[in-house]
């Protein structure tokens, strides 16, 4: 019989996102890009083919979207995924740990 692993994969119980700071920065970038373009949240959700409630949770930093959703949102905003992620990076706190 195999021994059970003590390492738990995935998110901690009850958490909605892996990193709330990153989720908040991405959400702020989406909201800023959307409002600059004068697009309603419901219209963005429709263009990106995601649920409006999911779009709201992303903007509030409650959900971290998948890569597919990031790219759909970026396209719906008329920008590349790289541009949207660069904007999200600008919303990170200055003391946020850098990669590597």
GUZA-533617 format. One record per residue: x, y, z of N, C-alpha, C in turn; residue number from 1. Coordinates in Angstrom, 1 decimal. Example, Ala and Ser with C-alpha at 12.3 -4.5 7.8 and 13.67 -1.06 7.14 Angstrom:
2
<node><n_east>13.2</n_east><n_north>-5.7</n_north><n_up>7.8</n_up><ca_east>12.3</ca_east><ca_north>-4.5</ca_north><ca_up>7.8</ca_up><c_east>13.2</c_east><c_north>-3.3</c_north><c_up>7.8</c_up><k>1</k></node>
<node><n_east>12.8</n_east><n_north>-2.2</n_north><n_up>7.1</n_up><ca_east>13.7</ca_east><ca_north>-1.1</ca_north><ca_up>7.1</ca_up><c_east>12.9</c_east><c_north>0.0</c_north><c_up>7.9</c_up><k>2</k></node>
//
This chain:
100
<node><n_east>0.8</n_east><n_north>-1.2</n_north><n_up>0.0</n_up><ca_east>0.0</ca_east><ca_north>0.0</ca_north><ca_up>0.0</ca_up><c_east>0.9</c_east><c_north>1.2</c_north><c_up>0.0</c_up><k>1</k></node>
<node><n_east>0.5</n_east><n_north>2.2</n_north><n_up>-0.8</n_up><ca_east>1.3</ca_east><ca_north>3.5</ca_north><ca_up>-0.9</ca_up><c_east>1.0</c_east><c_north>4.4</c_north><c_up>0.3</c_up><k>2</k></node>
<node><n_east>2.0</n_east><n_north>5.0</n_north><n_up>0.8</n_up><ca_east>1.9</ca_east><ca_north>6.0</ca_north><ca_up>1.9</ca_up><c_east>1.3</c_east><c_north>7.3</c_north><c_up>1.4</c_up><k>3</k></node>
<node><n_east>0.4</n_east><n_north>7.9</n_north><n_up>2.1</n_up><ca_east>-0.2</ca_east><ca_north>9.2</ca_north><ca_up>1.7</ca_up><c_east>0.8</c_east><c_north>10.3</c_north><c_up>1.8</c_up><k>4</k></node>
<node><n_east>0.8</n_east><n_north>11.1</n_north><n_up>0.9</n_up><ca_east>1.8</ca_east><ca_north>12.2</ca_north><ca_up>0.8</ca_up><c_east>1.3</c_east><c_north>13.3</c_north><c_up>1.8</c_up><k>5</k></node>
<node><n_east>2.2</n_east><n_north>14.0</n_north><n_up>2.5</n_up><ca_east>1.8</ca_east><ca_north>15.1</ca_north><ca_up>3.4</ca_up><c_east>1.8</c_east><c_north>16.4</c_north><c_up>2.7</c_up><k>6</k></node>
<node><n_east>2.2</n_east><n_north>16.4</n_north><n_up>1.4</n_up><ca_east>2.2</ca_east><ca_north>17.7</ca_north><ca_up>0.7</ca_up><c_east>0.8</c_east><c_north>17.8</c_north><c_up>0.0</c_up><k>7</k></node>
<node><n_east>0.2</n_east><n_north>18.9</n_north><n_up>0.3</n_up><ca_east>-1.1</ca_east><ca_north>19.2</ca_north><ca_up>-0.3</ca_up><c_east>-1.0</c_east><c_north>20.1</c_north><c_up>-1.5</c_up><k>8</k></node>
<node><n_east>-1.5</n_east><n_north>19.6</n_north><n_up>-2.6</n_up><ca_east>-1.4</ca_east><ca_north>20.4</ca_north><ca_up>-3.9</ca_up><c_east>-2.6</c_east><c_north>21.4</c_north><c_up>-4.0</c_up><k>9</k></node>
<node><n_east>-2.4</n_east><n_north>22.4</n_north><n_up>-4.8</n_up><ca_east>-3.5</ca_east><ca_north>23.4</ca_north><ca_up>-5.0</ca_up><c_east>-3.5</c_east><c_north>24.5</c_north><c_up>-4.0</c_up><k>10</k></node>
<node><n_east>-4.6</n_east><n_north>25.2</n_north><n_up>-4.0</n_up><ca_east>-4.8</ca_east><ca_north>26.3</ca_north><ca_up>-3.2</ca_up><c_east>-5.1</c_east><c_north>25.9</c_north><c_up>-1.7</c_up><k>11</k></node>
<node><n_east>-4.8</n_east><n_north>26.7</n_north><n_up>-0.8</n_up><ca_east>-5.2</ca_east><ca_north>26.4</ca_north><ca_up>0.6</ca_up><c_east>-6.7</c_east><c_north>26.4</c_north><c_up>0.7</c_up><k>12</k></node>
<node><n_east>-7.2</n_east><n_north>25.5</n_north><n_up>1.6</n_up><ca_east>-8.6</ca_east><ca_north>25.4</ca_north><ca_up>1.8</ca_up><c_east>-9.3</c_east><c_north>26.8</c_north><c_up>2.0</c_up><k>13</k></node>
<node><n_east>-10.3</n_east><n_north>27.1</n_north><n_up>1.2</n_up><ca_east>-11.1</ca_east><ca_north>28.3</ca_north><ca_up>1.4</ca_up><c_east>-10.5</c_east><c_north>29.5</c_north><c_up>0.6</c_up><k>14</k></node>
<node><n_east>-9.3</n_east><n_north>29.4</n_north><n_up>0.0</n_up><ca_east>-8.8</ca_east><ca_north>30.5</ca_north><ca_up>-0.8</ca_up><c_east>-9.4</c_east><c_north>30.5</c_north><c_up>-2.2</c_up><k>15</k></node>
<node><n_east>-9.6</n_east><n_north>31.7</n_north><n_up>-2.7</n_up><ca_east>-10.2</ca_east><ca_north>31.8</ca_north><ca_up>-4.0</ca_up><c_east>-9.1</c_east><c_north>32.1</c_north><c_up>-5.1</c_up><k>16</k></node>
<node><n_east>-7.9</n_east><n_north>32.4</n_north><n_up>-4.7</n_up><ca_east>-6.9</ca_east><ca_north>32.7</ca_north><ca_up>-5.7</ca_up><c_east>-5.5</c_east><c_north>32.3</c_north><c_up>-5.0</c_up><k>17</k></node>
<node><n_east>-4.6</n_east><n_north>32.0</n_north><n_up>-5.8</n_up><ca_east>-3.3</ca_east><ca_north>31.6</ca_north><ca_up>-5.3</ca_up><c_east>-2.5</c_east><c_north>32.8</c_north><c_up>-4.7</c_up><k>18</k></node>
<node><n_east>-2.7</n_east><n_north>34.0</n_north><n_up>-5.2</n_up><ca_east>-2.0</ca_east><ca_north>35.1</ca_north><ca_up>-4.7</ca_up><c_east>-2.9</c_east><c_north>36.3</c_north><c_up>-4.8</c_up><k>19</k></node>
<node><n_east>-3.5</n_east><n_north>36.8</n_north><n_up>-3.7</n_up><ca_east>-4.4</ca_east><ca_north>37.9</ca_north><ca_up>-3.8</ca_up><c_east>-3.8</c_east><c_north>39.2</c_north><c_up>-4.3</c_up><k>20</k></node>
<node><n_east>-2.5</n_east><n_north>39.4</n_north><n_up>-4.1</n_up><ca_east>-1.8</ca_east><ca_north>40.6</ca_north><ca_up>-4.5</ca_up><c_east>-1.7</c_east><c_north>40.6</c_north><c_up>-6.1</c_up><k>21</k></node>
<node><n_east>-1.4</n_east><n_north>39.5</n_north><n_up>-6.6</n_up><ca_east>-1.3</ca_east><ca_north>39.4</ca_north><ca_up>-8.1</ca_up><c_east>-2.7</c_east><c_north>39.5</c_north><c_up>-8.7</c_up><k>22</k></node>
<node><n_east>-3.7</n_east><n_north>38.8</n_north><n_up>-8.1</n_up><ca_east>-5.1</ca_east><ca_north>38.9</ca_north><ca_up>-8.5</ca_up><c_east>-5.6</c_east><c_north>40.3</c_north><c_up>-8.5</c_up><k>23</k></node>
<node><n_east>-5.3</n_east><n_north>41.0</n_north><n_up>-7.4</n_up><ca_east>-5.7</ca_east><ca_north>42.4</ca_north><ca_up>-7.3</ca_up><c_east>-5.1</c_east><c_north>43.3</c_north><c_up>-8.3</c_up><k>24</k></node>
<node><n_east>-3.8</n_east><n_north>43.1</n_north><n_up>-8.6</n_up><ca_east>-3.1</ca_east><ca_north>43.9</ca_north><ca_up>-9.6</ca_up><c_east>-3.6</c_east><c_north>43.7</c_north><c_up>-11.0</c_up><k>25</k></node>
<node><n_east>-3.9</n_east><n_north>42.4</n_north><n_up>-11.3</n_up><ca_east>-4.5</ca_east><ca_north>42.1</ca_north><ca_up>-12.6</ca_up><c_east>-5.9</c_east><c_north>42.7</c_north><c_up>-12.7</c_up><k>26</k></node>
<node><n_east>-6.7</n_east><n_north>42.5</n_north><n_up>-11.7</n_up><ca_east>-8.0</ca_east><ca_north>43.1</ca_north><ca_up>-11.7</ca_up><c_east>-8.0</c_east><c_north>44.6</c_north><c_up>-11.9</c_up><k>27</k></node>
<node><n_east>-7.1</n_east><n_north>45.3</n_north><n_up>-11.2</n_up><ca_east>-7.0</ca_east><ca_north>46.7</ca_north><ca_up>-11.4</ca_up><c_east>-6.6</c_east><c_north>47.1</c_north><c_up>-12.8</c_up><k>28</k></node>
<node><n_east>-5.7</n_east><n_north>46.3</n_north><n_up>-13.4</n_up><ca_east>-5.3</ca_east><ca_north>46.6</ca_north><ca_up>-14.8</ca_up><c_east>-6.5</c_east><c_north>46.4</c_north><c_up>-15.7</c_up><k>29</k></node>
<node><n_east>-7.2</n_east><n_north>45.4</n_north><n_up>-15.5</n_up><ca_east>-8.4</ca_east><ca_north>45.1</ca_north><ca_up>-16.4</ca_up><c_east>-9.4</c_east><c_north>46.3</c_north><c_up>-16.3</c_up><k>30</k></node>
<node><n_east>-9.7</n_east><n_north>46.6</n_north><n_up>-15.1</n_up><ca_east>-10.7</ca_east><ca_north>47.7</ca_north><ca_up>-14.8</ca_up><c_east>-10.2</c_east><c_north>49.0</c_north><c_up>-15.5</c_up><k>31</k></node>
<node><n_east>-8.9</n_east><n_north>49.3</n_north><n_up>-15.3</n_up><ca_east>-8.3</ca_east><ca_north>50.6</ca_north><ca_up>-15.8</ca_up><c_east>-8.4</c_east><c_north>50.6</c_north><c_up>-17.4</c_up><k>32</k></node>
<node><n_east>-8.0</n_east><n_north>49.5</n_north><n_up>-18.0</n_up><ca_east>-8.0</ca_east><ca_north>49.4</ca_north><ca_up>-19.4</ca_up><c_east>-9.5</c_east><c_north>49.4</c_north><c_up>-20.0</c_up><k>33</k></node>
<node><n_east>-10.4</n_east><n_north>48.8</n_north><n_up>-19.3</n_up><ca_east>-11.8</ca_east><ca_north>48.8</ca_north><ca_up>-19.7</ca_up><c_east>-12.4</c_east><c_north>50.2</c_north><c_up>-19.6</c_up><k>34</k></node>
<node><n_east>-12.2</n_east><n_north>50.9</n_north><n_up>-18.5</n_up><ca_east>-12.8</ca_east><ca_north>52.2</ca_north><ca_up>-18.3</ca_up><c_east>-12.1</c_east><c_north>53.2</c_north><c_up>-19.3</c_up><k>35</k></node>
<node><n_east>-10.8</n_east><n_north>53.1</n_north><n_up>-19.6</n_up><ca_east>-10.2</ca_east><ca_north>54.0</ca_north><ca_up>-20.5</ca_up><c_east>-10.8</c_east><c_north>53.8</c_north><c_up>-21.9</c_up><k>36</k></node>
<node><n_east>-11.2</n_east><n_north>52.6</n_north><n_up>-22.2</n_up><ca_east>-11.8</ca_east><ca_north>52.4</ca_north><ca_up>-23.5</ca_up><c_east>-13.4</c_east><c_north>52.6</c_north><c_up>-23.5</c_up><k>37</k></node>
<node><n_east>-13.9</n_east><n_north>53.0</n_north><n_up>-22.4</n_up><ca_east>-15.3</ca_east><ca_north>53.2</ca_north><ca_up>-22.3</ca_up><c_east>-16.2</c_east><c_north>52.0</c_north><c_up>-22.5</c_up><k>38</k></node>
<node><n_east>-15.7</n_east><n_north>50.8</n_north><n_up>-22.1</n_up><ca_east>-16.4</ca_east><ca_north>49.6</ca_north><ca_up>-22.2</ca_up><c_east>-17.0</c_east><c_north>49.2</c_north><c_up>-20.9</c_up><k>39</k></node>
<node><n_east>-18.3</n_east><n_north>48.9</n_north><n_up>-20.9</n_up><ca_east>-19.0</ca_east><ca_north>48.4</ca_north><ca_up>-19.7</ca_up><c_east>-18.5</c_east><c_north>47.0</c_north><c_up>-19.4</c_up><k>40</k></node>
<node><n_east>-18.6</n_east><n_north>46.6</n_north><n_up>-18.1</n_up><ca_east>-18.1</ca_east><ca_north>45.3</ca_north><ca_up>-17.7</ca_up><c_east>-18.9</c_east><c_north>44.2</c_north><c_up>-18.4</c_up><k>41</k></node>
<node><n_east>-20.2</n_east><n_north>44.4</n_north><n_up>-18.5</n_up><ca_east>-21.0</ca_east><ca_north>43.4</ca_north><ca_up>-19.2</ca_up><c_east>-20.6</c_east><c_north>43.2</c_north><c_up>-20.6</c_up><k>42</k></node>
<node><n_east>-20.3</n_east><n_north>44.3</n_north><n_up>-21.3</n_up><ca_east>-19.8</ca_east><ca_north>44.3</ca_north><ca_up>-22.7</ca_up><c_east>-18.5</c_east><c_north>43.6</c_north><c_up>-22.8</c_up><k>43</k></node>
<node><n_east>-17.6</n_east><n_north>43.8</n_north><n_up>-21.9</n_up><ca_east>-16.3</ca_east><ca_north>43.2</ca_north><ca_up>-21.9</ca_up><c_east>-16.5</c_east><c_north>41.7</c_north><c_up>-21.7</c_up><k>44</k></node>
<node><n_east>-17.3</n_east><n_north>41.3</n_north><n_up>-20.8</n_up><ca_east>-17.6</ca_east><ca_north>39.9</ca_north><ca_up>-20.5</ca_up><c_east>-18.1</c_east><c_north>39.2</c_north><c_up>-21.8</c_up><k>45</k></node>
<node><n_east>-19.0</n_east><n_north>39.9</n_north><n_up>-22.5</n_up><ca_east>-19.6</ca_east><ca_north>39.3</ca_north><ca_up>-23.7</ca_up><c_east>-18.5</c_east><c_north>39.2</c_north><c_up>-24.8</c_up><k>46</k></node>
<node><n_east>-17.7</n_east><n_north>40.2</n_north><n_up>-25.0</n_up><ca_east>-16.7</ca_east><ca_north>40.2</ca_north><ca_up>-26.0</ca_up><c_east>-15.6</c_east><c_north>39.1</c_north><c_up>-25.7</c_up><k>47</k></node>
<node><n_east>-15.3</n_east><n_north>38.9</n_north><n_up>-24.4</n_up><ca_east>-14.3</ca_east><ca_north>37.9</ca_north><ca_up>-24.0</ca_up><c_east>-14.9</c_east><c_north>36.5</c_north><c_up>-23.9</c_up><k>48</k></node>
<node><n_east>-16.2</n_east><n_north>36.4</n_north><n_up>-24.0</n_up><ca_east>-16.9</ca_east><ca_north>35.2</ca_north><ca_up>-23.8</ca_up><c_east>-16.7</c_east><c_north>34.5</c_north><c_up>-22.5</c_up><k>49</k></node>
<node><n_east>-16.8</n_east><n_north>35.4</n_north><n_up>-21.4</n_up><ca_east>-16.8</ca_east><ca_north>34.9</ca_north><ca_up>-20.1</ca_up><c_east>-18.0</c_east><c_north>35.4</c_north><c_up>-19.3</c_up><k>50</k></node>
<node><n_east>-18.4</n_east><n_north>34.8</n_north><n_up>-18.2</n_up><ca_east>-19.6</ca_east><ca_north>35.2</ca_north><ca_up>-17.5</ca_up><c_east>-19.3</c_east><c_north>36.6</c_north><c_up>-16.9</c_up><k>51</k></node>
<node><n_east>-20.4</n_east><n_north>37.5</n_north><n_up>-16.9</n_up><ca_east>-20.2</ca_east><ca_north>38.8</ca_north><ca_up>-16.3</ca_up><c_east>-19.8</c_east><c_north>38.8</c_north><c_up>-14.9</c_up><k>52</k></node>
<node><n_east>-20.4</n_east><n_north>37.8</n_north><n_up>-14.1</n_up><ca_east>-20.0</ca_east><ca_north>37.7</ca_north><ca_up>-12.7</ca_up><c_east>-18.5</c_east><c_north>37.3</c_north><c_up>-12.5</c_up><k>53</k></node>
<node><n_east>-18.0</n_east><n_north>36.5</n_north><n_up>-13.4</n_up><ca_east>-16.6</ca_east><ca_north>36.2</ca_north><ca_up>-13.4</ca_up><c_east>-15.7</c_east><c_north>37.4</c_north><c_up>-13.7</c_up><k>54</k></node>
<node><n_east>-16.1</n_east><n_north>38.2</n_north><n_up>-14.7</n_up><ca_east>-15.4</ca_east><ca_north>39.4</ca_north><ca_up>-15.0</ca_up><c_east>-15.4</c_east><c_north>40.3</c_north><c_up>-13.8</c_up><k>55</k></node>
<node><n_east>-16.5</n_east><n_north>40.4</n_north><n_up>-13.1</n_up><ca_east>-16.5</ca_east><ca_north>41.3</ca_north><ca_up>-11.8</ca_up><c_east>-15.6</c_east><c_north>40.7</c_north><c_up>-10.8</c_up><k>56</k></node>
<node><n_east>-15.5</n_east><n_north>39.4</n_north><n_up>-10.6</n_up><ca_east>-14.6</ca_east><ca_north>38.8</ca_north><ca_up>-9.6</ca_up><c_east>-13.2</c_east><c_north>39.0</c_north><c_up>-10.0</c_up><k>57</k></node>
<node><n_east>-12.9</n_east><n_north>39.0</n_north><n_up>-11.3</n_up><ca_east>-11.5</ca_east><ca_north>39.2</ca_north><ca_up>-11.7</ca_up><c_east>-11.1</c_east><c_north>40.6</c_north><c_up>-11.4</c_up><k>58</k></node>
<node><n_east>-12.0</n_east><n_north>41.6</n_north><n_up>-11.8</n_up><ca_east>-11.7</ca_east><ca_north>43.0</ca_north><ca_up>-11.5</ca_up><c_east>-11.6</c_east><c_north>43.3</c_north><c_up>-10.0</c_up><k>59</k></node>
<node><n_east>-12.3</n_east><n_north>42.6</n_north><n_up>-9.2</n_up><ca_east>-12.2</ca_east><ca_north>42.9</ca_north><ca_up>-7.7</ca_up><c_east>-11.0</c_east><c_north>42.1</c_north><c_up>-7.1</c_up><k>60</k></node>
<node><n_east>-10.3</n_east><n_north>41.3</n_north><n_up>-7.9</n_up><ca_east>-9.2</ca_east><ca_north>40.5</ca_north><ca_up>-7.4</ca_up><c_east>-9.6</c_east><c_north>39.3</c_north><c_up>-6.6</c_up><k>61</k></node>
<node><n_east>-10.8</n_east><n_north>38.9</n_north><n_up>-6.8</n_up><ca_east>-11.3</ca_east><ca_north>37.7</ca_north><ca_up>-6.1</ca_up><c_east>-11.0</c_east><c_north>36.4</c_north><c_up>-6.8</c_up><k>62</k></node>
<node><n_east>-10.7</n_east><n_north>36.5</n_north><n_up>-8.1</n_up><ca_east>-10.4</ca_east><ca_north>35.3</ca_north><ca_up>-8.9</ca_up><c_east>-9.2</c_east><c_north>35.6</c_north><c_up>-9.8</c_up><k>63</k></node>
<node><n_east>-8.3</n_east><n_north>34.6</n_north><n_up>-9.9</n_up><ca_east>-7.2</ca_east><ca_north>34.7</ca_north><ca_up>-10.8</ca_up><c_east>-7.5</c_east><c_north>34.0</c_north><c_up>-12.0</c_up><k>64</k></node>
<node><n_east>-7.6</n_east><n_north>34.7</n_north><n_up>-13.2</n_up><ca_east>-8.1</ca_east><ca_north>34.0</ca_north><ca_up>-14.4</ca_up><c_east>-7.0</c_east><c_north>33.1</c_north><c_up>-14.9</c_up><k>65</k></node>
<node><n_east>-7.5</n_east><n_north>32.1</n_north><n_up>-15.7</n_up><ca_east>-6.6</ca_east><ca_north>31.2</ca_north><ca_up>-16.4</ca_up><c_east>-5.9</c_east><c_north>32.0</c_north><c_up>-17.5</c_up><k>66</k></node>
<node><n_east>-4.9</n_east><n_north>31.4</n_north><n_up>-18.1</n_up><ca_east>-4.2</ca_east><ca_north>32.0</ca_north><ca_up>-19.2</ca_up><c_east>-5.1</c_east><c_north>32.3</c_north><c_up>-20.4</c_up><k>67</k></node>
<node><n_east>-6.0</n_east><n_north>31.3</n_north><n_up>-20.6</n_up><ca_east>-7.0</ca_east><ca_north>31.5</ca_north><ca_up>-21.7</ca_up><c_east>-7.9</c_east><c_north>32.7</c_north><c_up>-21.5</c_up><k>68</k></node>
<node><n_east>-8.3</n_east><n_north>32.9</n_north><n_up>-20.2</n_up><ca_east>-9.2</ca_east><ca_north>34.0</ca_north><ca_up>-19.9</ca_up><c_east>-8.4</c_east><c_north>35.3</c_north><c_up>-20.0</c_up><k>69</k></node>
<node><n_east>-7.1</n_east><n_north>35.3</n_north><n_up>-19.6</n_up><ca_east>-6.3</ca_east><ca_north>36.5</ca_north><ca_up>-19.7</ca_up><c_east>-6.2</c_east><c_north>36.9</c_north><c_up>-21.2</c_up><k>70</k></node>
<node><n_east>-6.0</n_east><n_north>36.0</n_north><n_up>-22.1</n_up><ca_east>-5.8</ca_east><ca_north>36.3</ca_north><ca_up>-23.5</ca_up><c_east>-7.2</c_east><c_north>36.7</c_north><c_up>-24.1</c_up><k>71</k></node>
<node><n_east>-8.3</n_east><n_north>36.1</n_north><n_up>-23.7</n_up><ca_east>-9.6</ca_east><ca_north>36.5</ca_north><ca_up>-24.2</ca_up><c_east>-9.9</c_east><c_north>38.0</c_north><c_up>-23.7</c_up><k>72</k></node>
<node><n_east>-9.6</n_east><n_north>38.3</n_north><n_up>-22.5</n_up><ca_east>-9.9</ca_east><ca_north>39.6</ca_north><ca_up>-21.9</ca_up><c_east>-9.0</c_east><c_north>40.6</c_north><c_up>-22.7</c_up><k>73</k></node>
<node><n_east>-7.8</n_east><n_north>40.3</n_north><n_up>-22.9</n_up><ca_east>-6.9</ca_east><ca_north>41.2</ca_north><ca_up>-23.6</ca_up><c_east>-7.4</c_east><c_north>41.5</c_north><c_up>-25.0</c_up><k>74</k></node>
<node><n_east>-7.7</n_east><n_north>40.4</n_north><n_up>-25.7</n_up><ca_east>-8.3</ca_east><ca_north>40.6</ca_north><ca_up>-27.1</ca_up><c_east>-9.5</c_east><c_north>41.5</c_north><c_up>-27.1</c_up><k>75</k></node>
<node><n_east>-10.4</n_east><n_north>41.2</n_north><n_up>-26.1</n_up><ca_east>-11.6</ca_east><ca_north>42.0</ca_north><ca_up>-26.0</ca_up><c_east>-11.4</c_east><c_north>43.4</c_north><c_up>-25.7</c_up><k>76</k></node>
<node><n_east>-10.3</n_east><n_north>43.7</n_north><n_up>-25.1</n_up><ca_east>-9.9</ca_east><ca_north>45.1</ca_north><ca_up>-24.8</ca_up><c_east>-9.0</c_east><c_north>45.7</c_north><c_up>-26.0</c_up><k>77</k></node>
<node><n_east>-8.8</n_east><n_north>44.9</n_north><n_up>-27.0</n_up><ca_east>-8.0</ca_east><ca_north>45.4</ca_north><ca_up>-28.1</ca_up><c_east>-6.5</c_east><c_north>45.6</c_north><c_up>-27.8</c_up><k>78</k></node>
<node><n_east>-6.0</n_east><n_north>44.7</n_north><n_up>-27.0</n_up><ca_east>-4.6</ca_east><ca_north>44.7</ca_north><ca_up>-26.7</ca_up><c_east>-4.1</c_east><c_north>43.3</c_north><c_up>-26.6</c_up><k>79</k></node>
<node><n_east>-2.8</n_east><n_north>43.2</n_north><n_up>-26.5</n_up><ca_east>-2.1</ca_east><ca_north>41.9</ca_north><ca_up>-26.4</ca_up><c_east>-2.1</c_east><c_north>41.4</c_north><c_up>-25.0</c_up><k>80</k></node>
<node><n_east>-2.0</n_east><n_north>40.1</n_north><n_up>-24.8</n_up><ca_east>-1.8</ca_east><ca_north>39.6</ca_north><ca_up>-23.4</ca_up><c_east>-0.6</c_east><c_north>40.2</c_north><c_up>-22.7</c_up><k>81</k></node>
<node><n_east>0.5</n_east><n_north>40.4</n_north><n_up>-23.5</n_up><ca_east>1.7</ca_east><ca_north>41.0</ca_north><ca_up>-22.9</ca_up><c_east>1.4</c_east><c_north>42.4</c_north><c_up>-22.4</c_up><k>82</k></node>
<node><n_east>0.7</n_east><n_north>43.2</n_north><n_up>-23.2</n_up><ca_east>0.4</ca_east><ca_north>44.6</ca_north><ca_up>-22.8</ca_up><c_east>-0.5</c_east><c_north>44.6</c_north><c_up>-21.5</c_up><k>83</k></node>
<node><n_east>-1.4</n_east><n_north>43.7</n_north><n_up>-21.5</n_up><ca_east>-2.3</ca_east><ca_north>43.7</ca_north><ca_up>-20.3</ca_up><c_east>-1.5</c_east><c_north>43.3</c_north><c_up>-19.1</c_up><k>84</k></node>
<node><n_east>-0.6</n_east><n_north>42.3</n_north><n_up>-19.2</n_up><ca_east>0.2</ca_east><ca_north>41.8</ca_north><ca_up>-18.1</ca_up><c_east>1.2</c_east><c_north>42.9</c_north><c_up>-17.7</c_up><k>85</k></node>
<node><n_east>1.7</n_east><n_north>43.6</n_north><n_up>-18.6</n_up><ca_east>2.6</ca_east><ca_north>44.7</ca_north><ca_up>-18.3</ca_up><c_east>1.9</c_east><c_north>45.8</c_north><c_up>-17.5</c_up><k>86</k></node>
<node><n_east>0.6</n_east><n_north>46.1</n_north><n_up>-17.8</n_up><ca_east>-0.2</ca_east><ca_north>47.0</ca_north><ca_up>-17.0</ca_up><c_east>-0.4</c_east><c_north>46.5</c_north><c_up>-15.6</c_up><k>87</k></node>
<node><n_east>-0.7</n_east><n_north>45.2</n_north><n_up>-15.6</n_up><ca_east>-0.9</ca_east><ca_north>44.6</ca_north><ca_up>-14.2</ca_up><c_east>0.3</c_east><c_north>44.7</c_north><c_up>-13.4</c_up><k>88</k></node>
<node><n_east>1.5</n_east><n_north>44.5</n_north><n_up>-14.0</n_up><ca_east>2.7</ca_east><ca_north>44.6</ca_north><ca_up>-13.2</ca_up><c_east>2.9</c_east><c_north>46.0</c_north><c_up>-12.6</c_up><k>89</k></node>
<node><n_east>2.4</n_east><n_north>47.0</n_north><n_up>-13.3</n_up><ca_east>2.5</ca_east><ca_north>48.4</ca_north><ca_up>-12.8</ca_up><c_east>1.6</c_east><c_north>48.6</c_north><c_up>-11.6</c_up><k>90</k></node>
<node><n_east>0.6</n_east><n_north>47.8</n_north><n_up>-11.3</n_up><ca_east>-0.2</ca_east><ca_north>47.9</ca_north><ca_up>-10.2</ca_up><c_east>0.3</c_east><c_north>47.1</c_north><c_up>-9.0</c_up><k>91</k></node>
<node><n_east>1.4</n_east><n_north>46.4</n_north><n_up>-9.1</n_up><ca_east>2.0</ca_east><ca_north>45.6</ca_north><ca_up>-8.0</ca_up><c_east>2.7</c_east><c_north>46.6</c_north><c_up>-7.1</c_up><k>92</k></node>
<node><n_east>2.6</n_east><n_north>46.3</n_north><n_up>-5.8</n_up><ca_east>3.3</ca_east><ca_north>47.2</ca_north><ca_up>-4.8</ca_up><c_east>4.8</c_east><c_north>47.2</c_north><c_up>-5.1</c_up><k>93</k></node>
<node><n_east>5.5</n_east><n_north>48.3</n_north><n_up>-4.7</n_up><ca_east>6.9</ca_east><ca_north>48.4</ca_north><ca_up>-5.0</ca_up><c_east>7.7</c_east><c_north>47.3</c_north><c_up>-4.2</c_up><k>94</k></node>
<node><n_east>7.1</n_east><n_north>46.9</n_north><n_up>-3.1</n_up><ca_east>7.8</ca_east><ca_north>45.9</ca_north><ca_up>-2.2</ca_up><c_east>7.5</c_east><c_north>44.5</c_north><c_up>-2.5</c_up><k>95</k></node>
<node><n_east>6.7</n_east><n_north>44.3</n_north><n_up>-3.6</n_up><ca_east>6.3</ca_east><ca_north>42.9</ca_north><ca_up>-4.0</ca_up><c_east>7.6</c_east><c_north>42.2</c_north><c_up>-4.5</c_up><k>96</k></node>
<node><n_east>7.8</n_east><n_north>41.0</n_north><n_up>-4.1</n_up><ca_east>9.0</ca_east><ca_north>40.3</ca_north><ca_up>-4.5</ca_up><c_east>9.1</c_east><c_north>40.1</c_north><c_up>-6.0</c_up><k>97</k></node>
<node><n_east>10.3</n_east><n_north>40.4</n_north><n_up>-6.5</n_up><ca_east>10.5</ca_east><ca_north>40.2</ca_north><ca_up>-7.9</ca_up><c_east>10.8</c_east><c_north>38.7</c_north><c_up>-8.2</c_up><k>98</k></node>
<node><n_east>10.5</n_east><n_north>38.2</n_north><n_up>-9.4</n_up><ca_east>10.7</ca_east><ca_north>36.8</ca_north><ca_up>-9.7</ca_up><c_east>12.2</c_east><c_north>36.5</c_north><c_up>-9.7</c_up><k>99</k></node>
<node><n_east>12.5</n_east><n_north>35.3</n_north><n_up>-9.3</n_up><ca_east>13.8</ca_east><ca_north>34.8</ca_north><ca_up>-9.4</ca_up><c_east>14.5</c_east><c_north>34.9</c_north><c_up>-8.2</c_up><k>100</k></node>
//
